[in-house]
Amino acid sequence: MIEKRGEMPFYTVLVVLGKNMGIGSDSRAIRKDNFHLSDESRINVLAGGMLYQPGMDIICSSGETSGPPSEARAMKRYLQAHFPKIAEEYIILEEHENSIDTAGNAEEVAKIVATKGYKGIVLITVGYHLNNAATLFERYGVTIEQKCIAEDIV
């Protein structure tokens, strides 16, 4: 579990991956959903909101996987609806047009991590997606300090 600031380790950023195109998800059903999210993306966002601590940033990562809005933007909206105390300034959208699969997410998040100098990165996604996602993020130079299975958090 993530520890509080002042204790070791302190994580500076939560990377919440979208998973709109997963098991049991299709773009038509996602577009009909009020938040334009699959159940898996909802679980990932809820886990991110539950793990959030003041002083952290949250990167919502995914492009337009099912048409507009971007999945990152939809996740941000869902996060704000369920965790209104998380200030907007701490939620970073990674919604690059290249970011329509996990490799694209990893490539684009790596640029944000390098620019902002984040250390202590937590990767959050559904269990069956986590190991592949972590491998891709490491390949793009993002050191993952902690991997979180969203279902276990929620």
C-alpha positions in Angstrom: 0.0 0.0 0.0 1.1 3.5 -0.6 2.6 5.2 2.5 2.2 8.9 3.5 4.7 11.7 2.8 7.5 11.7 5.2 7.6 7.9 5.4 9.5 5.9 2.8 8.7 5.6 0.1 6.7 8.6 -1.1 5.2 8.3 -4.5 4.9 11.4 -6.5 2.6 10.3 -9.4 -0.1 7.8 -10.0 -0.4 6.7 -13.6 -3.9 5.5 -14.3 -4.3 3.6 -17.6 -7.5 3.5 -19.6 -8.7 0.1 -20.7 -11.7 0.9 -22.9 -10.9 -1.8 -25.4 -10.8 -4.7 -23.0 -12.8 -7.8 -22.1 -16.5 -7.2 -22.7 -16.0 -3.6 -24.0 -17.0 -2.4 -27.4 -16.9 1.2 -28.7 -20.7 1.4 -29.2 -21.5 0.5 -25.6 -18.7 2.9 -24.3 -20.1 5.8 -26.4 -23.6 5.2 -24.9 -22.2 5.3 -21.3 -22.6 8.6 -19.5 -18.9 8.9 -18.8 -17.7 7.2 -22.1 -15.8 4.6 -20.1 -15.7 0.8 -19.9 -16.1 -0.9 -16.5 -12.3 -1.6 -16.5 -11.4 2.1 -17.0 -13.9 3.0 -14.2 -12.2 0.5 -11.8 -8.8 2.0 -12.7 -10.0 5.5 -12.0 -11.6 4.6 -8.7 -8.4 2.8 -7.6 -6.4 6.0 -8.5 -8.8 8.2 -6.5 -8.6 5.8 -3.5 -4.8 5.8 -3.6 -4.4 9.5 -4.1 -2.7 11.5 -1.3 -2.1 15.2 -1.1 1.1 16.2 -2.9 0.7 13.6 -5.7 -0.2 14.1 -9.3 -2.4 11.7 -11.2 -1.8 11.1 -14.9 -4.9 9.8 -16.8 -3.5 8.2 -19.9 -5.3 7.3 -23.1 -6.3 8.9 -26.3 -9.5 8.6 -28.3 -10.0 4.8 -28.2 -13.7 4.9 -28.8 -14.1 8.4 -30.4 -14.3 11.7 -28.6 -13.8 12.6 -25.8 -10.3 11.1 -25.2 -10.4 8.3 -22.6 -8.0 10.4 -20.4 -10.5 13.3 -20.4 -13.4 10.9 -19.6 -11.4 9.4 -16.8 -10.6 12.9 -15.4 -14.3 13.7 -15.4 -15.2 10.5 -13.6 -12.4 11.1 -11.1 -13.6 14.6 -10.4 -17.2 13.3 -10.0 -16.2 10.7 -7.4 -13.3 12.5 -5.7 -14.1 16.2 -5.8 -11.4 17.0 -3.2 -8.7 16.2 -5.7 -7.8 19.6 -7.2 -7.9 19.8 -11.0 -4.3 21.1 -11.0 -3.1 17.6 -9.8 -4.8 15.8 -12.6 -2.7 15.6 -15.8 -4.2 14.4 -19.1 -2.1 12.3 -21.4 -4.4 12.1 -24.4 -1.9 12.2 -27.3 -3.3 10.9 -30.6 -0.6 8.2 -30.5 -1.9 7.0 -27.1 -4.5 4.5 -28.3 -2.7 1.4 -27.0 -0.5 0.5 -24.1 2.7 1.1 -26.0 1.5 4.6 -27.0 0.5 5.3 -23.4 4.0 4.3 -22.2 5.7 6.4 -24.8 3.7 9.5 -24.0 3.8 9.1 -20.3 7.6 8.7 -20.5 7.7 12.2 -22.0 5.7 13.7 -19.1 7.8 11.8 -16.5 11.0 13.2 -18.1 9.7 16.7 -18.3 8.3 16.8 -14.7 11.1 14.7 -13.2 8.8 12.4 -11.4 10.2 9.7 -9.1 8.2 7.1 -7.3 5.8 6.2 -10.0 2.8 4.0 -9.3 1.1 2.2 -12.3 -2.6 1.4 -11.9 -4.6 -0.9 -14.3 -6.7 -4.0 -14.2 -4.9 -7.2 -13.2 -4.7 -9.0 -16.5 -3.2 -5.8 -18.1 -0.6 -4.9 -15.4 2.4 -7.0 -16.2 2.3 -6.2 -19.9 1.8 -2.5 -19.2 4.7 -2.4 -16.7 7.0 -4.2 -19.2 6.1 -1.6 -21.9 6.6 1.3 -19.5 10.0 0.0 -18.4 10.9 -0.4 -22.1 10.2 3.3 -22.6 12.4 4.3 -19.7 9.7 4.7 -17.0 10.8 3.1 -13.8 7.7 1.7 -12.0 8.1 1.7 -8.2 4.8 0.1 -7.5 2.3 -1.8 -9.6 -1.3 -1.8 -8.4 -4.1 -4.1 -9.5 -7.1 -1.9 -9.6 -9.5 -4.6 -8.6 -7.5 -5.3 -5.5 -7.7 -1.6 -4.5 -11.4 -1.1 -5.2 
